[in-house]
Amino acid sequence: MEYFDFTDKVGYRTGKPFEFKYYNPDKIIMGKKMSEHLPFAMAWWHNLCAAGADMFGVGTADKSFGADVGTMAHARAKVDAGFEFMQKLGIKYFCFHDVDLVPEADDINETNRRLDEISDYILEKMQGTDIKCLWGTANMFGNPRYMNGAGSTNSADVYCFAAAQIKKALDITVKLGGRGYVFWGGREGYETLLNTDVKFEQENIAGLMHMAVDYGRKIGFKGDFYIEPKPKEPMKHQYDFDAATAIGFLRQYGLDKDFKMNIEANHATLAGHTFQHELRISAVNGMLGSVDANQGDYLLGWDTDEFPFNVYETTLAMYEILKAGGLTGGLNFDAKNRRPSYTAQDMFHAYILGMDAFALGLIKAAAIIEEGRVDKFITDRYSSFDGEIGRKIRNGQASLEELSDYACNMKKPDLPSSGRQEYLEYIVNNALFGE
């Protein structure tokens, strides 16, 4: 059965109704194919499951794919639709939560049996294609049992249940050849300190992550584990607030050798940061792993998960990714159509929008790097540290007394060199819009 019969394979500037204007997978950018720089992934949950429901209304899109929702027939139909979708768009990867793949049963043993069945079917669909699993994870936020979190729960029984879900999700991720495994602590946090032991909860979260690493390595998982930072929503205070907080947590509990960051653009802005800030902080700490490619609405204070269209932001993001040497993971479209955009055609338009936005961002970011003025400016800006006293500071050879004597002999320093922010923004604008 063909689910998307209104289009064949989407190509680069074909003149057809569905086409890429900027994403040309074979185009060489800075020595690599565009498809290598941009390992796009389909999010199983939004693309194949989410029907547009929100807290004020039911869904508007039909994601049944011709089957009864909540059945294994529906689970198989989603696999068929997903692979057709990815093949027609040239997407090479997918990401999943366990309960995206199958309906959760009342008995975890039955849920696990369903996961075995559907993962067998996904493996069949993968054969003869170049489609792979980017990463997997377990949904430990949707079910009422996780009202107080999974690792941070106050219930030992719920903690054990979370461990069982993680174990099975890791099994399926390894079975499907996943490159990574993600922890998104959607409810790993608290509403009030009046009922919360923060140290107790953080120690338990770290313990669960250590067990996951030990088990994953035991069954042959060689990829990265990821933390996906988010400051709030659904909890008021979440422990993985931003990249810096998550990196500090990993180092405190000895998890930093196995974990990297999965940075989401919308989560960055919810934390009061820019997308590129979170990418930079991850990169300078050696923990830039993967990206959830979306954007938020600056006028709204919640996670809107919009498809990225702001090319200024994708350019600055790809600048950070290129400067960091690329991603160990990929660019997963953790994004959903707006509720009034409910047709199958809208699904394609959304992915074309997002893929083109990042492709154009890649082209422009490469142009900024190759043009060289930004990098040269940054090098020149810190050139005072190339002198004798600067080298001593950088090499850790200076003492406080020596620096004090230097300052006293100098009497008064000159102003630092100009930051020239407007000039640098002009360079970016020129790359984006100049002839």
Number of C-alpha atoms within 10 A of each C-alpha: 10 10 14 14 9 10 14 14 13 18 18 15 14 11 10 12 11 20 21 22 18 20 25 17 17 12 15 14 15 15 8 11 14 19 19 16 24 23 19 27 27 26 24 22 19 18 23 23 19 19 21 20 12 10 5 6 9 11 15 16 18 15 22 17 20 13 15 12 15 13 13 18 17 20 26 20 22 24 21 18 19 19 22 20 23 18 17 16 21 18 21 21 23 24 24 23 19 25 20 21 23 25 17 18 14 8 8 13 10 12 19 20 13 19 24 17 15 20 20 15 15 18 13 11 15 15 10 7 11 11 18 19 22 29 30 27 26 23 22 27 18 12 9 9 17 23 16 19 26 29 28 29 23 18 15 12 11 18 21 14 17 21 20 15 21 26 18 18 23 27 20 21 26 22 17 19 18 23 21 28 30 23 20 19 26 24 26 26 28 23 14 10 9 7 8 14 12 14 10 12 21 18 15 18 21 19 15 20 22 16 13 18 19 12 16 21 12 10 12 11 22 15 20 23 27 24 25 23 28 28 24 23 16 19 20 13 18 20 25 23 20 27 29 16 13 22 23 14 18 19 12 11 15 13 19 18 12 17 26 29 30 31 27 26 29 27 29 24 23 22 17 10 14 18 24 21 17 26 29 21 18 23 21 10 13 15 25 28 24 29 24 22 27 25 27 22 14 11 6 9 11 16 18 18 23 21 24 24 18 14 19 16 19 27 27 22 25 25 24 22 23 17 14 16 11 19 20 17 26 26 25 25 29 24 25 22 24 16 16 11 16 17 14 17 13 14 17 21 19 21 23 20 20 26 27 21 23 27 26 21 25 28 22 25 26 20 18 21 16 12 13 11 13 17 13 11 14 11 11 13 15 12 12 14 14 13 10 9 16 15 14 15 16 11 9 9 10 14 11 9 9 12 14 11 12 12 12 10 9 10 8 8 7 6 6 9 11 7 11 11 9 9 11 14 12 13 17 20 13 13 18 19 9 9 5
